[in-house]
Amino acid sequence: MRLLTEPFQLEFMRRALLATIIVGIVAPVVGTWVVLRRMANLGDAMAHGTLAGVGVAYAAGFNVVLGALGAGVVMAVLLLALSANRRLGSEALIAVLGTAGFAAGVLIISRLDSGVELSHFLFGQLLTVGWGDLAVNAALGAGAIVVIAVLFHELRMATFDHVHAEQSGVHVELVHGVLIALLAVVVVISLRTVGTILSVTMLVTPPATARLFTRTLRAMTGWAVALGVAEGVAGLILSYHLSGGAAPAATIALVAAGVFAVAFVLTLPRRQPHHHRPLA
Amino acid sequence: MGIDLDNVGAVSEPAVLQVEDLGVAYGHRQILSGVTFRAAPGELIGVIGPNGAGKSTLFKAICGLVNHTGTVTVNGVHCHDRTERMDLAYIAQRNDSDLAFPITAGELVLTGRRRFSAWYRRPTPDDRDAACHALAEVGLAGVADRGLLELSGGQLQRVYLARALAQEATVVLLDEALSGVDQPTTAEMFELFAQLAGRGTTLLVATHDLAMARRRFGRCLAINGTLRADGTPDAVLAADVLDATFGTAGHAPAH
């Protein structure tokens, strides 16, 4: 018990805990839809690409969170506008945009400093999160969850059967655009905590794990959030004891991947008998 | 234009579905051209033709899912503005849907009610009643809480039919709904089709099973690139028409 509570005697660890919990709730809620719509690659590219906005904001002395949000919106618009290209499809385009934004960010930031700041943006600076960051993250996160809750039925229809959804009056493209915008929000929330690169961990791994053993959307979302929070907190505590708080984001990512691996193996027998369904 | 056969029923009654000179091209490839027919309320029509003949394309064009030339009207209103399209229910080939998606049969049927609502509204108790009622009508009241992988092929088709009922569609298009479904299920499906037709719903069922078409439909459309024939099964399935439709007289493609 002491091992669990000891790290949080320190105020910066308490702030880190709160930041982790916020990401652990919000990212899996959005990520459930990212996984179901098979957009994990897009999430990854979004996380990398926003570094361009961070770099520009950093160089210009703006708020880096706003810079990331701006880059996320630009990425979203470009992706939506260009993904109609049938020869490439959206997949290659996603990779091109993501790596280009990432490269631009690296270039700008490394021209300005020795590399300390760069690694902070890439891997987060969980232990230096301030109360102001927390307030911004909580507000953005709450907004994202409200949007998902309101659009729940639209998202489900657009994801399961977009043809029927469109015929029924669901604005399928708009729903897709909103989800991409929410992706940008998650990346921004993750910026100061797990960093841009590992934000994909919280976005994809807990929902992907929950997908293995749940049957309904509500259960999948609920389990994804429970896993996201538990893995985040466990990773944070583990990193405190293992390395005195170094690399908490990487520890969280490995814990999440470990839980996924265990769930994957445990659910293997259930998924195996994939023979023909019985006739009526 | 195709071979003109006796146009059963469709001429005198008011048409619920009217297709005029419909054509579809994918790039430079013309898939369909000059398709013209009318369907009356309560008609059960078989749409026959070999694989790749354009049956699915015809259905998609009618629903406005692909670009096309010519016109489609439903209940006399020019189609393809959002509200009118919802009077059509399109049930795609069953391998098109992601059966592992976390949605229950009841929730799937409930999505049929979306057209009566707005994006920010949750389904009302009335919507839920309508969905339950629709599931009961297709004889599946007991499976509302099952996932799609837990349903048989025939049950899944009936769940989609229940969604069309919940949607209160006046025209239902079923694309190869009966391939890979066993005999008793096929019989049940046709009983359901007859019930729906009796209430004034128009059904178009695409199939490449000619034996079934001959036994089960009052009217058949033969499609291959265009409308080759339109009339009673006996007339449409006559050797010379089949030759025009399938290329080889009397030879149904193996499935």
Interface residues (C-beta under 8 A of the other chain):
Chain A: L36 V150 L151 H153 E154 R156 M157 T159 F160 D161 V163 H164 A165 Q167 S168 G169 V170 H171 R211 T214 R215 T216 L217 A219 M220 R277 P278 L279 A280
Chain B: C63 L65 R82 T83 R85 M86 L88 Y90 A92 S97 D98 F101 P102 I103 T104 E107 L108 T111 G112 R114 R115 W119 Y120 R122 P123 G147 L149 L151 S152 G153 G154 Q155 R163 Q167 V181 D182 P184 T185 E188
